């Protein structure tokens, strides 16, 4: 077992991390324009304006850290941490606090913590599958009349959920969605957004005018325009056609599994794909999509099996995921979930979208009044 780090060493590591953050902060997080200009204008003009996140005093931040870390380390290690905090408060700490105060007082509508939020995600080199990409399970339905496990059950539920997604996106795009009590910026990044792997740092790209979705099934990828997927009947027919088509040919390459690799490995693989014209065009179609729909097999009945399947932690489904984008997952039994790319959005905006999707899907089959997530 390694001996606990001494306070001076802890300081040096912290300062090295801060120096790295300062260096990487010059790299842009976002490519492309902001989404939903009508909604952004409504958010920017909210009355009263959303108060900025308060910056605690340095002594308060250090005291909170010392207090909360106690349950994770030994008594001896905790004394080292306490000494390190006291030394930081007397030496470099006030200078670093002044930098944070300057960031907090910029007056540009952003939070002082925003840069570090994106650093925590975009600088990470580990695979984002499981580590950073959670799923949220829709409540199961008991209203389906066709036999459970049929393609019709799967495609019907996916189509009804997508109809609700169309309603939600329309409300964002035309500015009619109510401004929430919390920060609304993440709502503009729910859709048409993709995480791009980089050699040292990932970036986020947005495609403001994209309206197509991509469907992943049996290792292959299909594109579907909004005029089709926004109509539940037309979408259901198109999804069933995809399943029939896949049954007549060999399984696809399952290129989506590359997004489950470490970020540096995936960045190198993506660069090789871009060197081929046809691959580059296909990649652009996936990355610019409004959303991804993944059609899974029947999966297991045990809750642990369902969770592993939705996360993509089995060979059967990992090829039909695109972890750099948020995905709607629907299996052959009609169970559904959203796999959420977490670097640009937290749970509350996605839950709002899921509630709209769920309520519309129930309305289309004559059942209402239940909450979406389990």
C-alpha positions as CSV (number, residue, x, y, z in Angstrom):
1,X,0.0,0.0,0.0
2,X,1.3,3.4,-0.8
3,X,2.0,5.9,2.0
4,X,-0.3,8.9,2.1
5,X,0.9,11.9,0.2
6,X,2.5,14.6,2.2
7,X,0.8,18.0,2.2
8,X,3.4,19.7,0.0
9,X,3.2,16.9,-2.6
10,X,-0.6,17.2,-2.6
11,X,-0.3,20.9,-3.3
12,X,2.1,20.3,-6.2
13,X,-0.3,17.8,-7.7
14,X,-3.2,20.2,-7.3
15,X,-1.3,23.0,-8.9
16,X,-0.2,20.8,-11.8
17,X,-3.8,19.9,-12.4
18,X,-4.8,23.5,-12.4
19,X,-2.1,24.4,-14.8
20,X,-3.4,21.7,-17.1
21,X,-6.9,23.1,-16.9
22,X,-5.6,26.5,-17.7
23,X,-3.7,25.2,-20.8
24,X,-6.6,23.2,-22.1
25,X,-9.2,25.8,-21.4
26,X,-8.0,27.7,-24.5
27,X,-9.3,24.8,-26.6
28,X,-12.9,25.3,-27.7
29,X,-15.5,23.1,-26.2
30,X,-18.1,23.7,-28.8
31,X,-18.2,23.7,-32.6
32,X,-21.2,25.1,-34.5
33,X,-24.0,27.3,-33.4
34,X,-26.2,27.2,-30.4
35,X,-29.5,25.4,-30.9
36,X,-33.1,26.6,-30.7
37,X,-32.5,30.4,-31.2
38,X,-36.1,31.2,-30.2
39,X,-35.8,29.3,-27.0
40,X,-32.4,30.8,-26.2
41,X,-33.9,34.3,-26.7
42,X,-36.7,33.5,-24.4
43,X,-34.3,32.1,-21.8
44,X,-32.0,35.2,-22.1
45,X,-34.9,37.5,-21.5
46,X,-36.4,35.7,-18.5
47,X,-37.9,37.8,-15.8
48,X,-36.6,37.7,-13.1
49,X,-33.2,36.6,-14.3
50,X,-31.6,33.5,-13.0
51,X,-29.2,34.3,-10.2
52,X,-25.6,33.3,-10.7
53,X,-24.1,30.3,-8.8
54,X,-22.5,31.7,-5.7
55,X,-18.8,31.3,-5.1
56,X,-18.1,30.1,-1.5
57,X,-15.3,31.7,0.5
58,X,-12.0,29.7,0.3
59,X,-12.2,28.8,4.0
60,X,-15.7,27.4,3.4
61,X,-14.7,25.3,0.4
62,X,-11.7,23.9,2.2
63,X,-13.7,23.2,5.3
64,X,-16.3,21.4,3.3
65,X,-13.7,19.3,1.5
66,X,-12.0,18.3,4.7
67,X,-15.3,17.4,6.3
68,X,-16.6,15.3,3.5
69,X,-13.5,13.4,2.6
70,X,-13.2,12.0,6.2
71,X,-15.4,9.0,5.4
72,X,-13.2,7.9,2.5
73,X,-9.8,7.8,4.2
74,X,-8.0,6.7,7.4
75,X,-7.6,9.0,10.4
76,X,-3.9,9.5,9.6
77,X,-4.7,10.4,6.0
78,X,-7.3,12.8,7.2
79,X,-4.8,14.6,9.3
80,X,-2.6,15.0,6.3
81,X,-5.5,16.4,4.3
82,X,-6.4,18.8,7.2
83,X,-2.7,20.0,7.2
84,X,-2.7,20.4,3.4
85,X,-5.9,22.5,3.5
86,X,-4.4,24.8,6.2
87,X,-1.2,25.2,4.2
88,X,-3.2,26.0,1.0
89,X,-5.3,28.6,2.9
90,X,-2.1,30.4,4.0
91,X,-0.2,30.2,0.7
92,X,-1.4,29.6,-2.9
93,X,-5.1,29.4,-2.0
94,X,-6.0,33.1,-1.9
95,X,-4.4,33.7,-5.3
96,X,-6.3,30.9,-6.8
97,X,-9.5,32.1,-5.1
98,X,-9.0,35.5,-6.8
99,X,-8.9,33.9,-10.2
100,X,-12.2,32.1,-9.5
101,X,-13.7,35.4,-8.3
102,X,-12.7,37.0,-11.6
103,X,-14.3,34.2,-13.5
104,X,-17.5,34.5,-11.4
105,X,-17.7,38.2,-12.0
106,X,-17.3,38.1,-15.8
107,X,-21.0,39.0,-16.3
108,X,-21.3,36.8,-19.5
109,X,-24.1,34.6,-18.1
110,X,-21.9,31.6,-17.5
111,X,-20.9,30.0,-14.2
112,X,-17.3,29.9,-12.9
113,X,-17.7,26.2,-12.6
114,X,-18.6,25.6,-16.2
115,X,-15.1,25.3,-17.6
116,X,-14.2,22.7,-14.9
117,X,-17.4,20.8,-15.6
118,X,-16.4,20.4,-19.3
119,X,-12.8,19.6,-18.3
120,X,-14.0,16.8,-16.0
121,X,-15.7,15.2,-19.0
122,X,-13.8,16.2,-22.1
123,X,-10.3,15.7,-20.8
124,X,-11.0,12.1,-19.6
125,X,-9.5,9.4,-21.8
126,X,-11.3,6.4,-20.4
127,X,-14.2,4.9,-22.3
128,X,-17.4,6.8,-21.7
129,X,-19.6,3.7,-21.9
130,X,-20.8,3.0,-18.4
131,X,-18.2,5.5,-16.9
132,X,-20.1,8.6,-18.1
133,X,-23.1,7.5,-20.1
134,X,-26.1,6.5,-17.9
135,X,-29.5,5.3,-19.1
136,X,-33.0,6.2,-17.8
137,X,-35.6,3.5,-18.1
138,X,-39.1,4.3,-19.3
139,X,-42.0,2.8,-17.4
140,X,-43.0,-0.5,-19.0
141,X,-46.3,-0.6,-20.8
142,X,-49.0,-3.2,-20.3
143,X,-51.3,-1.9,-23.1
144,X,-49.7,-3.8,-26.0
145,X,-52.1,-6.2,-27.6
146,X,-49.7,-8.0,-30.1
147,X,-47.6,-10.8,-28.5
148,X,-44.7,-9.6,-26.4
149,X,-41.5,-10.1,-28.3
150,X,-42.9,-9.3,-31.7
151,X,-41.3,-6.7,-34.0
152,X,-44.6,-4.9,-34.1
153,X,-44.5,-4.2,-30.3
154,X,-41.0,-2.9,-30.6
155,X,-41.6,-0.7,-33.6
156,X,-45.0,0.6,-32.4
157,X,-43.6,1.8,-29.1
158,X,-40.5,3.4,-30.7
159,X,-42.7,5.2,-33.2
160,X,-45.1,6.5,-30.5
161,X,-42.2,7.7,-28.4
162,X,-40.6,9.5,-31.4
163,X,-43.9,11.2,-32.0
164,X,-43.6,12.7,-28.5
165,X,-40.0,13.6,-29.2
166,X,-41.1,15.6,-32.2
167,X,-43.6,17.5,-30.1
168,X,-40.9,18.3,-27.5
169,X,-38.3,19.5,-30.1
170,X,-40.9,21.6,-31.9
171,X,-41.7,23.4,-28.6
172,X,-38.0,24.1,-28.1
173,X,-37.4,25.3,-31.7
174,X,-40.4,27.7,-31.7
175,X,-39.8,28.9,-28.1
176,X,-43.1,27.7,-26.7
177,X,-41.5,25.3,-24.1
178,X,-41.8,26.9,-20.6
179,X,-38.6,28.3,-19.2
180,X,-37.8,26.1,-16.1
181,X,-36.7,27.4,-12.7
182,X,-33.2,26.1,-13.3
183,X,-30.7,26.9,-16.0
184,X,-32.2,26.3,-19.4
185,X,-29.1,26.3,-21.6
186,X,-28.8,22.4,-21.5
187,X,-32.2,22.1,-23.1
188,X,-30.6,23.5,-26.3
189,X,-28.0,20.8,-26.2
190,X,-30.3,17.8,-25.8
191,X,-30.5,17.1,-29.5
192,X,-28.5,17.6,-32.7
193,X,-25.4,17.4,-30.5
194,X,-22.4,15.0,-30.6
195,X,-19.3,14.5,-28.6
196,X,-16.2,14.3,-30.9
197,X,-13.2,12.3,-29.7
198,X,-9.8,14.1,-29.7
199,X,-6.3,13.0,-29.1
200,X,-6.1,15.0,-25.8
201,X,-9.5,16.5,-25.3
202,X,-12.9,15.9,-26.8
203,X,-15.1,18.6,-28.2
204,X,-18.8,19.1,-28.7
205,X,-20.4,19.8,-32.1
206,X,-23.9,21.0,-32.8
207,X,-25.9,20.8,-36.1
208,X,-28.6,23.4,-35.8
209,X,-30.7,22.5,-38.8
210,X,-30.5,18.7,-38.6
211,X,-33.9,17.0,-38.5
212,X,-33.0,13.4,-39.5
213,X,-32.5,10.6,-37.0
214,X,-30.4,7.5,-37.4
215,X,-31.6,4.0,-36.6
216,X,-29.1,1.3,-35.5
217,X,-30.1,-2.3,-35.9
218,X,-28.2,-5.6,-36.5
219,X,-24.9,-3.8,-36.9
220,X,-26.1,-1.5,-39.6
221,X,-27.2,2.2,-39.6
222,X,-30.2,3.7,-41.4
223,X,-31.2,7.4,-41.8
224,X,-34.8,8.6,-41.4
225,X,-36.1,12.1,-42.2
226,X,-38.4,14.0,-39.9
227,X,-41.3,13.8,-42.3
228,X,-41.3,10.0,-41.6
229,X,-40.3,9.6,-38.0
230,X,-42.6,12.4,-36.7
231,X,-45.6,10.5,-37.9
232,X,-46.2,7.5,-35.7
233,X,-47.9,5.3,-38.4
234,X,-45.2,6.1,-41.0
235,X,-42.4,5.7,-38.6
236,X,-43.7,2.3,-37.4
237,X,-43.9,1.1,-41.0
238,X,-40.4,2.3,-41.7
239,X,-38.9,0.6,-38.6
240,X,-40.6,-2.6,-39.5
241,X,-39.2,-2.3,-43.0
242,X,-35.7,-1.9,-41.5
243,X,-36.1,-5.1,-39.5
244,X,-37.4,-7.1,-42.5
245,X,-34.5,-5.7,-44.6
246,X,-31.9,-6.7,-42.1
247,X,-33.3,-10.3,-42.0
248,X,-32.4,-10.8,-45.6
249,X,-28.7,-9.9,-45.4
250,X,-25.6,-10.4,-43.3
251,X,-25.2,-8.4,-40.1
252,X,-23.5,-5.1,-40.6
253,X,-20.1,-4.1,-39.4
254,X,-21.3,-2.8,-36.0
255,X,-19.2,0.3,-36.3
256,X,-20.9,1.9,-33.3
257,X,-18.8,-0.3,-31.0
258,X,-15.8,1.9,-31.7
259,X,-17.5,4.7,-29.6
260,X,-17.1,2.4,-26.6
261,X,-13.3,2.4,-26.8
262,X,-11.0,4.7,-24.9
263,X,-11.2,8.2,-26.3
264,X,-7.7,8.2,-27.8
265,X,-8.3,4.9,-29.5
266,X,-11.6,6.0,-30.9
267,X,-10.1,9.4,-31.9
268,X,-7.5,7.6,-34.0
269,X,-10.1,5.2,-35.5
270,X,-12.4,8.1,-36.4
271,X,-9.6,9.9,-38.1
272,X,-8.9,6.8,-40.3
273,X,-12.6,6.7,-41.2
274,X,-12.6,10.3,-42.3
275,X,-9.8,9.5,-44.7
276,X,-12.2,7.6,-46.9
277,X,-14.8,9.7,-48.7
278,X,-17.8,7.3,-48.3
279,X,-17.0,6.6,-44.7
280,X,-16.7,10.4,-44.0
281,X,-20.1,11.0,-45.5
282,X,-21.7,8.2,-43.4
283,X,-20.0,9.4,-40.2
284,X,-21.2,12.9,-40.8
285,X,-24.8,11.6,-41.2
286,X,-24.6,9.8,-37.9
287,X,-22.9,12.7,-36.0
288,X,-25.2,15.4,-37.3
289,X,-28.4,13.4,-36.5
290,X,-31.0,14.9,-34.2
291,X,-31.1,11.7,-32.2
292,X,-30.2,8.0,-32.4
293,X,-32.7,5.1,-32.2
294,X,-31.3,1.7,-31.2
295,X,-33.5,-1.4,-31.8
296,X,-32.4,-4.3,-29.6
297,X,-33.3,-7.9,-29.4
298,X,-35.6,-9.4,-26.8
299,X,-33.0,-9.3,-24.0
300,X,-33.4,-11.0,-20.6
301,X,-36.2,-10.8,-18.1
302,X,-34.1,-10.3,-15.0
303,X,-33.6,-6.6,-14.1
304,X,-29.8,-7.0,-14.1
305,X,-29.9,-8.4,-17.6
306,X,-32.1,-5.5,-18.7
307,X,-29.6,-3.0,-17.2
308,X,-26.6,-4.6,-18.9
309,X,-28.4,-4.7,-22.2
310,X,-29.5,-1.0,-22.1
311,X,-25.9,0.1,-21.1
312,X,-24.6,-1.9,-24.1
313,X,-22.5,-4.1,-21.8
314,X,-23.2,-7.2,-23.9
315,X,-21.7,-8.1,-27.3
316,X,-25.1,-8.4,-28.8
317,X,-26.0,-4.7,-28.4
318,X,-22.7,-2.9,-28.0
319,X,-22.5,-2.8,-31.9
320,X,-25.8,-0.9,-32.0
321,X,-24.9,2.1,-29.8
322,X,-23.4,5.5,-30.5
323,X,-22.1,6.6,-27.1
324,X,-21.2,10.0,-28.4
325,X,-24.9,10.9,-28.8
326,X,-28.0,10.4,-26.7
327,X,-30.0,7.4,-27.9
328,X,-33.6,6.1,-27.6
329,X,-33.4,2.3,-26.9
330,X,-36.3,0.0,-27.5
331,X,-36.0,-3.8,-27.2
332,X,-38.1,-6.5,-28.8
333,X,-40.3,-6.8,-25.7
334,X,-41.2,-3.1,-26.0
335,X,-39.1,-2.0,-23.0
336,X,-37.5,1.4,-23.6
337,X,-34.9,3.7,-22.2
338,X,-32.8,6.7,-23.1
339,X,-29.0,6.4,-23.1
340,X,-27.8,9.9,-22.2
341,X,-24.5,11.5,-23.4
342,X,-23.7,13.3,-20.1
343,X,-21.1,15.9,-21.0
344,X,-23.5,18.5,-22.2
345,X,-26.7,17.8,-20.3
346,X,-27.9,16.6,-16.9
347,X,-30.9,14.5,-16.0
348,X,-33.5,17.2,-15.5
349,X,-33.7,18.4,-19.2
350,X,-33.7,14.8,-20.4
351,X,-36.5,13.8,-18.0
352,X,-38.6,16.7,-19.3
353,X,-38.1,15.3,-22.8
354,X,-38.9,11.8,-21.6
355,X,-42.1,12.9,-19.9
356,X,-43.3,14.5,-23.2
357,X,-42.4,11.4,-25.1
358,X,-44.1,9.1,-22.7
359,X,-47.3,11.1,-22.4
360,X,-47.7,11.3,-26.1
361,X,-47.0,7.6,-26.6
362,X,-49.7,6.8,-24.0
363,X,-52.1,9.2,-25.7
364,X,-51.6,7.4,-29.0
365,X,-52.6,4.1,-27.4
366,X,-55.4,5.6,-25.2
367,X,-53.6,5.5,-21.8
368,X,-52.6,8.5,-19.7
369,X,-51.8,9.7,-16.3
370,X,-48.6,7.8,-15.4
371,X,-45.0,9.1,-15.0
372,X,-42.4,8.2,-17.5
373,X,-39.3,7.0,-15.6
374,X,-39.0,4.0,-13.4
